[in-house]
């Protein structure tokens, strides 16, 4: 194997420095996670990586095997998966042994698995160090790179004796049916700057478009790419692994007997030799491999022009699969640099906001959020499709996007716009019959075929409130920088050149206000970067243009909330697993905040009468809500207005603070208490016209301070072993809502929630990717239903999103002590 370049040396050094501080030990770790169908995880992550096969997010195994062989002793070592099951422990040709596993380190984009192998020479005792580094880069300044459904596996070795490395994959990457017939081929590139990259291409012999088996796609091609100087072979798994164990290499042959995934299990392998013994000093070398799962089309979508097969966004930039694969392989250094920048800044922000364990929690959550999405559309009209992973497979679920959106606000609000756009386009086209916003765009991803009969899951107040809150948060993220210190909602979205106002005025109405630049930017030698999202000059223009296209929908949804949010009828909220319930306190508050949000949206468009009306309604409603929703002693929020012994996590308070409705955070200054309001006449009164007092109230708090402090104090009294239960009905919790609630609680309560969730991560008995629904006592397991790998963990970023909201002022008062 060729010695690594200085770039590769710097890369592994940076990897180790960035990811060496992982303190939490979750049961599962992300390896290759890019979208709902390229989602491979390290199972049983608290044990050695060779104790189980890697898995798809559902828990089904995925073939990814790695072996190391030391030629001097003819000893073979399993590193990942269970390739040792194919080997003979009593063989006379090789010795089977096991390395020392030094553990896993991770950041937002990278998972490193580290090993050491003893020296064949007892005199020196020097160990060989091996790192399997999995990079699924999060690149908030480059939508182009984020849209590429591919990941990197870099194998780094350091030592002074030779070693051979073997890696194989199987057909489980392209089908969830072990009986599916698959076919494969080896191809080589011949581009001037990338001669003879080798790529295995594997797919179903008969692809089934837009269909799944066990949540895995039944269409699309796996591309497994390596440099030209490695050896390759396709054949039966046991035969290839035994050949490598005996000889340390493969024979560059291809078994052309196409068959099913597990019929004499065909695998597609590479092996490379690392010549480290040629010098007396310790040498560092590396091998770069890439894995991608390419689909074209990616979904079918009931768009404004009818049911449409949607192409991937990357297809607008690359004329062929081969061009994409080659670009991605050669782009490693830039992708790694951008991802490292994000991970380092995230770690810094999270540590300052919480603790070293909070760094780990958001790092574990980041790839999981984006792993539920798939970029589509064109640069003029980019779209981001989302699968409601594990809970039911719905497409573009509004109340799943909502808990995910703090991640997008912190990382790149532009992508939040791309998530909302399919919903807006579909409903504007008249394909959804109800007055409230739809729950989802399709019963099961990737079929976003809508609900023309209006019979989607019934949570109307929830979805209308969610859309209005996200809509205003997105608008706010565009407008920043007019005053000194007025920071952007995302550090990365403010980078690049601001859009030109004169050009914005002349662009076609068919082009999205959030379009990617016609010519991607180059900064600091890195090509393919986005322009700025919003800004002091263009931000308000972009916001008005985006909102103006769909204003009638926002007004329609707000009208529904005016009529039905104060006293919600028997319906579901986002916590639908808990069942139907009338008069839900937290749900009502979300709807009321949605009405208040609409006032600001209307004001932006110059709709002054609408703005006054919705402001007036919301202020009347929130006073009524306090009398109805707080307990009679004023000590907590009720689960529902008429359930007097109950309590709830009031996580809708987070939206009030995030949307800048809580500018005065002097928590020592208390106003009218909840108990005082509770004895007031709760009968609905006519809406009063705006007065001088009303205009003065615009500079005050929408929801009074004492609601925040009351809830914060209550949470500390009902805390359990592994965190804050969702409400008084059960001991289970939702981690997304825990973090939203903690973000607007006292420093003491926030720290307590964070510490208990961190303990849960280390001790939970769950065995799937990061669940958001777990029991706060016992073993911290699944309560049934089992939720896992869901994008809702984006709310783990609630602290970070709040700290950058409102020009960096939204979280200022929430460090108070109780």
N, C-alpha and C positions, 0 to 999 in steps of 0.2 A: 504494500500500500504506500502511496506517495506520502511524503512528509507533509504536514499541514502548512499552509501559508501563514503569514503573520496575521492575516484577518481571522483565520480559524483559531489561532492561538488566543487572540484577543477575545474572540467569541466565547470560547470555553471559560476563559478567565472571568469574563463578565457574567456568564451564566452562573458560575459558582458564587460570585459575590452577590448577585441579585437574589439567588434562591437559597442561600445557605441558612437563612434565619427562620425557616418554617418551624412553627412551634406546635401546631395542631396536627393530630393524626386521624384524619377521617377514614371511614371504612372503604371508601372508593376514591380514586383520583382520576382526573381527566388525562388522557394520553393524546388522542387524535379526535378533536371535537370541533367541527366546523358548521354543521347544519343537521337537520333531523335525520339524515341518512348517512352521514359521515360522523359517527359518534361512538368512539371506542374508548373504553375506560379500563383502568387497572382494578380488577376485582380483588377483594381481600387485601386491601392496601396496607393493613397493619402487619401482614405477614410477608414472607419472601415472595417476589414476583413470579417465581416458578411454581408456586403452590397451586395456582389456578390459571386457566386461560384468561386472557383479556376478554372483556364482554361488551356487547352492545348495551345501550342504556337500560334496556328491559331486563338485563341479567343473562340473556342468551350469549353463549360463548362466541367469540370471533377468533379465527385462526391468525395469530401473530406470534411466531416463535423466533427466539434468538438464542444462539449457542455460541460459545467461545471454545477454541481448541488451542492448546499449547503443544506445538509439534515436538518440542524437545522431550516431553514426557508422554506424548500420545494421550493426553488427558483432555476430556471434553467436559464443559461446564454449562448447564442450562442457566440462562439469564432471565428469560421471559416466556410465559406460557408453560406448557408441559411437554416440550419436545422430548424430554427424557423418557416418556412413556413409549417412544418408538425405539429406544436404545436398549442394548443388552448389558445389564450391569455385570455380567460374567464374561464379557467378550475378551478374546485373546488379542484383539487388534487395537483396542483402546481402553482407557480407564474412564469410568464415569465418576465424577466428583462434583462437589458443589462449592461455589465461591462464598466469600464472606459478603453478606449484603449490608451495606453501610447506610441504607435508608433512602428516603425520597425527600427531595426539596422541590418547592414549586413557587411560582409567582403567577401573575394573571395570565400569561401566555405559555408558560413553560412548566414541564414536569421532568425532573432529572432523577433517574434511578442510578445509584452509585454502588459499585462492587469493587472488591479486591481479590486477586488471585495470587496464591503464594508463588514465590520464585522457584524454578526447578533446581536452582543451585542453593544448597543449604549453607554455603559459605557466605554468600552475600545477603541473603534474606530479604532482598528488595521485593516488594510486592508490585504487581501490575494493577493499575487503577483503570477501571472501565466506567464510563458514564453513558447511559442511554438517555439522550436528551430529546424530548418530544416538544416541538414548537408548533402551536396553533396560534399564529400571531394576531393579536388585537392591535389594529392600526387606525386609531381614530382620525388621523390626518389623511388617510388614504382609503377612501371607499372602494377604489379599484382593487386593492389588495384584500380588503375585507370580504369582497364578493367572490374571491377565488376559493372554491371548495377543495382545498388541499392543505396538507400539513407536512412538516419536516420531521425526519428522524435522523439525528446526527449521533454517530457512535464515536466517542472520544476515547482514546487509549493513551496511557502514559506509563512508561516503564523501560526496562533495558533488556527484555527478551521478547522473542517473536510470539505473535498470537494470530490466529485466524478467527474471523467472525462470520457467522451464518445467520441469515434472516429469511423467513418464508411467510407468505400469506396464503389463505385458501379462499374458496368460493363463498364463504359465509359473509364476505364483504358486499356481495351483490345480490343476495337473496336470503330471506328469512325461512325458506323451505329447504331443508337438507336434501330433499329429493329433486330439486331443480336441476335440469340439464344446463351445464355451462360450457362456454368455449373460450379459448384464449389464444394469444399470439404474442410474439416478441417483436418489437419494432425498434429501430435506431434512427435518431435524428441526424440530419446532415446540414444543419444550419452553420453558417460560417463561424459563428462564435460559440457553437455548441456541437461540435462534431461527435456523433456516435454516442450520445446519451442512450442508455438502454431503458426500455419501458415494457413491462408486462402489461398487457391489456386483457382484462377478464370481464365477461358479462354473461348474462343468461342467453342461451341459444335462441329462445323465443321470449322477447321482453314483453312485459305487461304494463302498458303505460298507465300512470296514475293509480297504480294498485300497490298494496302492501300485503305482506305476510308477517305476522308478529311485529308489526310496526316498521319493518324494513322494506325498502323500496324494491320493487321487482322490475325496475328498469334503470338503466345507467351503467356506466363502465368504470371499473376500477383501473387506475393507472398507477403502477408501482415502478418508480424510476431510480436509476443508479448510474454512476459514471461508467465509461466504457471499459476500464481496466479490471473490473470485478468479473468473476465467473458467474454463470447463470445456469439454471436448469428448471424444467417443469416436469413433474412426475409424481409418483405416489409418495406420500409424506414420509412413511417409514423408510423407504429406500433412499430418499435424498438425505435424510438426517443421518442414517447409518453410513452412507458414503462420505459425508462430511466428517463424521466422527473418525472414520478410518483414515481418510486421505487429507482432510483439511481443506478440500476444495470441491468444486462441482465440475461437470464435464461439458458444459455449454451445449446441452442437447434439449430437445423439446418433445415431450410425449404428446402426440397428436390424437390420441384416443379420447375424444371429448366424451364426458360422462357427467353424472350428477355430483353434487357438492361432496357427498360422503361415500361415493362408490370408489373404492381404492383411492381415497381422498387425494385429489390432485392439489399440489401446492406449487407455488411460483417463487423461486428462491434466488438469492444472490449470496455469494461468499467472497470475502476479501482477505488478503494477507497483509498484516502490519509488520513490516521489517524494522524492528526496534533495536536489534542486537548489533547493528553495523557500526555503532559508536560506543565508546565507553561511558558516555553520559546518558542520563535519562532522556528519552525522546517522547515527543507528543505528536500524535497523528490522529486523523479523523476521517470518517466516511460519511458522506451526505446522501441520504435517501429521501424521496418524497412519495407521498401517497395522496391520491385524489380520487374523488368519485364524481364523475361528470355526467350531468343529465341535461338533455335539451329535447323537449321542454322540461320545465321544473314543476309547473302546476297548470291546472286549468281554472280560469277565473271568469266569473260572470261580470265582465267589465261593461262600460257604457255602450260598447259596440256589440255586445253579446258574448256568448261563451267563447273564450279565447285561450289558446294554448300559449302559455307565457314562457318566453325564452329567458335564459339566465342573463344577468347584467353583464357578465364577463364576455358574452358573445358579441357585444358591441365593440369590444376592444381587440379581440383576437379572431383571426379568420379561420382557425382550426383548433381542434383539441391539442394537436401537437405543438402549435405555437404557444398556447396557454401553458402547457406542461413545461416547455423549454424556458419560457419567461420566468415561471414560478421557480424553477430549479436555480436559474442563474441569479435570481433576485434575493437569494437567501440573506446576504449581508445587509441589504437595505431593509428587508422585512424584519430581520432580527433587531436592527438598530431602532426601528420605529416601535416595535413591540417592547423592547427594553426601556425605551423612553416612557412609554405608558406605564409599564409595571413599576418602574422606579418612582414615578410621580405618584402613582396610586399608593404605593407602600408608604411614602412620605406623608401623604395626606391622611391616610387611614391611621397611621401611628399617632399623628398629632391630634386626630379626632377621637381616637379610642384607645388602642393599645396594640401590642404586637399580635395578639390573637385576632383583633379586628382586621389587621393586615391580611392574615391568613383567610379569614372568612370572606372578605371581598375578593381576594385572589382566587379562591375556590369557586366563587360565584360567577366570575366574569365570563369564562368560556361557556359555562352552562347556559347563560342568558342567550348568547349569540348562537349557541348550538341548537336552538329551537327555531332559527330563522333561515331564510333563503332569499338572497338578493335577486331581483328580476327587473323587468322594464328596460329602459334605455337611459343614456345619460341625460336626455331632455326630460324624461319622466321616470325617475327611478322608483322602484317599489321594493318593499321588504315584507315578505310573507312569513307568517308565524304559525307554528303548530303548537297546540295545547298538549304538550307531551304528557303521557302517562295517565292523566285524569280522564280524558275521553277522546282526545285526538281532534277536537274541533279546530277550525281554521280561523285565524285572525280574531280570537276571542277578546272582546273588549275588556272584560274584567280579568284577563290574564295579561294583556298589554299594560293595564293600569298598574299592577304591582311591579311589573318589570321596568316601568318608565323612569324611576330614579337612576337606574344604571345608564339609560340613554341620555338623561339630562346631564349627568356628570361626564360621560364619555364622548358623546356626539349627538346633540339634539336633532341634527339633520336626519339621523336614522329614525328617530321617533316620527318625524314628518313622513318618512317613507312607509312606516307601519300604519299610520292613520289613513294614508291616501287611498288604499283599496276600499276601505269602508266608506269613505266619503264619495268616491266615484260611483260605487255600486248603489248607494242610497240616493244620490243625486239623480241617477238615471231612472228612478221610479220603480226599481225592482223589489223594493221592500215596502209592504203596505201599511205598517203600523206608524203611529205618531211618535213613538219613542224609538230610540236607536236600537239597532239589532244587537243580539248577543254575540253572534259570530257570523262568518261568511260561508260556512259550510260545515256539515256534520262531521266530516272526517277529511283531514289533510291527506293529499294535496288537492282535493276537489273543492274549490271555493265556488260552489255553484249557487250559493245564496239560499234564501228561504222565501220564495215567492208567495207561499201560503201564510207567512207570518208566524209560523208555529215553531220558532226557535225557543230556546230555554227562556222562561219568563222571569226576568229580573229588570223591569223597565226603569225603576228609579236608580238602581245601581249603574246601569249602562249609560243613562243620560248624564248622571253626575260625573262618572268617569271621563266621558268624552269632553265635557265642558272644562273640567279641571285640567285634563291633559292639553286641551286646546289653548287655554290661557297660558299654561306653563311653556308651551312651545312658542307662542307669540312673545312672551317675556324673554325667552332665550335669544330671540333675534335682536332685541333692543338693548344695547349696552355701549359703553364707551363715550357717552356724551359728556360725562363729568369725570374729573380725575379720580381714579380709584374705583370707577364703575366697571367692575370686571365682568367678563363674559360668563354665562352659565357653565360652560365647559372651557377649560384651558385650551383644548385643542381646536374647538370650533371657531375660536377667535383668531387662529393662525391663517396666514395666507392673505391674498389680495381681496379686498372688499369689492363686491359687484359694483359696476358702473351704473349710476342712476339713469343716465341717458340711454344706455343700452337696455336697461330694464323696461324703460317706457316703450321701446320699439319691439320688444320680443313678442312673439306670437302668444296669443292667449292659450294655445294648446300646449305650451311649454310650462312646466312646473316652475313656480317661484323658487323651488329648492333644487333646480336642475344642477347637475355637475357642470363644471366649466367646459367649454368647447375644447380648450387646450388645457390639459392637466398641468399643474404647476411643478416646477423644479426648485427645491430649496435645499441649500447646503449639500448640493450634489446628488440629492435623491429625487428621482423623477416619479411622476404619477400621483401627485398630491392634490387634495381638494383646495378650493379657494375658501375664504372666510364665510361662515354662516352668519348672516346678518351683519350688524355693525352700526356705528353711530350715524352713518349716512344712509345706507341701504336697508338697514334692519326694519324700520317702520314701513317702508315701501313694500318690502317683501311680505311683511306681516299682513298689511292691508290687502295686498293682492291675493294672498292665500285665503284669508278669511272671507274676502268679498265673493269668491267663487262659490262658497257654500253657506253664506250667511243665513239663508232661509232654513237650512237644516238646524243650525245652532239655535235659531229662534224657535223653531218647532219643538225641539227637545226641551228648551227652557220653559215653553208654555206647558208642556206636560208636567214638568217639575212644579211649576206654580200651582197647578191643580192638584197634584198627587203626592208631593214630597213631604209636606209637613206632618201628615198622619198617614204613612204608607199602609196600603191595604195588605192583606195576607199575600206574601210573595217571597221569592228567593232573593238573597243578596249574593255577593261573590262567594261567601262561605256556604255554598249550596249543599254541601255534605251534611250540614247541621239541620237542614230541613226548612220548610216554610214557616214564616212567622210574621204576624202583623205588628205594626207600630214599632218597628226596630229603631232604636235611638241612634245608633251609629249610621244606619242607612239614611235616616231622615236628615241627619247633619250633613252627610255627603251631598244629598240633593240640594239642600239650602246653600251650601258652599258653591255648588254648581250654578245656582241662580245668581249668586254674587259674582261669580266669574263672568257670567254673561254680561253683567253691567260693564265690566272693563272691556270686553270684546266689542260691545256695541259702541262704547265711547271711542275706541280706536277707529272705527269706521265713520265716526261723526253722527251716529244714530243717537242723538242726545235724549230724545224722549224715551227710547227703549232703555238707555242707560239709567235714566232717573227711575223709571218704573221698576226695573229689576233690582236696583239698589234699594229702593224703598221696600219692595216685597221681601227681599232677603233680610233686611234689618228687622222688620216686623216678625218674620218667621223665626229668626234666631232667638229673639227674646221669648217667644212662645215655646220654642223648642226647649229652652233651659227650664222653664217651668214644668214641662211635660216629661223631660228625659232625665233629669237629675233626681236622685232619691230625696225623700222628704226632709231628711236631716242634712242634705246638701253634701254628703260625704262621698258620692260616687255617681257615675252614670249608670242608668238601668239598662238591661238588655233590651227590654221593650217597655213602653210607657206604662202598661198595666200589669207588669210583672214586678211587684214591689219588693220582693226579696232577692232580686237578681242583680247582676253587675255585668259590665262588658268592657273590653278593651276599646277605647274610643280613638281608634287609629285615624279617623277622618280629621282629627285636629292637625295632622301633618300637612294636609292640603291647605288649610287656613294659613299656616306659617309659610309654606312654600310659595304661595301665590301673593305674598307680601300684604296680606290682610291683617298682619299682627305687628305693626311697626313699633309699638311701645311695649318693650319687654321688661318693664320695671315690675318684677313680680312681687315686690314688697307693697305695691300700691293696689289695694283691693277695692273693688267697687261693690255694687249690689251683690249679695250672696245668693247662691242657688236656693237656700232655704227661704230667704225672703221672697224670692220670685215665686217659689212653689205655692205660697199662700195667696198670691194674686189671682184675680179672676182669669181663668184660662180660656174663657170663651173667645172665639175669633172676633176680632174687631175690624172695622173697615180700615183699609189702607189709607194712611194719612198722606197729605201732599207734602212735598219737600219743604223744609223750613230752614231758617238760619242755623238752627241747632243741627239739622241733618248735614248741612254742608261742612260745619265744623267737625262733625263726627267722622268725616272722610279722612281726617288725619289720625284718628284713633283706631282702636282694635275692634275688629268685627266680632270676635269671640273673646270675652273678657279673660283676663289673666287667671282669675280664680278657678276657671274650668280646667286650665292646664295644671295648676298646682294641686287641685283636688285629685285629679286623676293620677298624677305622679305619685302622690302620697298613697293613694289606694293601691296602686300596683305593688308597692313595696310590702303591703300587708297580705297580699294574696299570692305572692311569688312562690313557686315550687322549686324542686330540686334542679330541674333543667330549664327553668324560665317562667315566663308569664303565660298562664292559660288564656285561651281566647275569650272565654266568658264563664259564667257560673254553671253552665250545663255539664261541662266535661273537664277533664284534666288535660285534654290535648290542646295544642297551640298551633299557630301559624307563624313561622319565623319571619315572613315578610311583614306581617302586621306588628310583630314584636319590635322590629327595627323602626318602623314608622312611628310607633308609640314612644319608643326610647329616644328618638331624635328630638322630640319636643317635651321630654321629661326633665326633671332635675338631674344634675350631674351624678348624684348618689344613685338614683333609680336607673339611670342610663348605664352606669358602670355595673350595677347589679345584674341587669338583664344581659349585658354583654358577657360578663363572667359566667353566668349560668348557661348561656347558649354555647359558649366556648367549651365548657365542661361536657355539654351534651355531644358536641362534635367529637370529642375524644373518647366518649364512653358509649355512644349509642349502639344499639344492636341492629340498626337498619343496615341493609347490605346492598343498597343501590346508590346512584349519585344523589348528592345533597337533597334530602327531602325538605319540604317546607311545612309538612304536617306531621307532628310527632307527639307522643305522650310525654308530659313533663315529669312524670314519676316512673318508678320501676326501672326498666332497662332503656327507656327513651326510645321505644320502638314505634313501628307503624300502628296507628289506631284502627286501621281499616276504615276508609279506603287507603291504599298504598299510593302515595304521591312521590314522584322522584324525577330528577333531571328536568324539572319545570323551570321556565324562564322567570317565574315570579320571584326567584331569589334576587332579582334586580333591586328589590326593596332593601336588600342588605346594604345598598349604597345610599340609603336615606340620609344618613349623617352627612355624607359628602355632597349630595345634591343640595341639601338645605344650606350648607355652609357657603355655597357659591351663588345661591339664589338672591334676588333683590340686590344685585350689585355687590354681593358678599356680606349683606347685612342681616339676612333672614334668621340666622342662628345665633345672633349676638347675645340674646338674653337667656339662652337655654343652658348656660353653664352654672345656673344658680344652685346654691346648696339649700337643702331642706333642714 
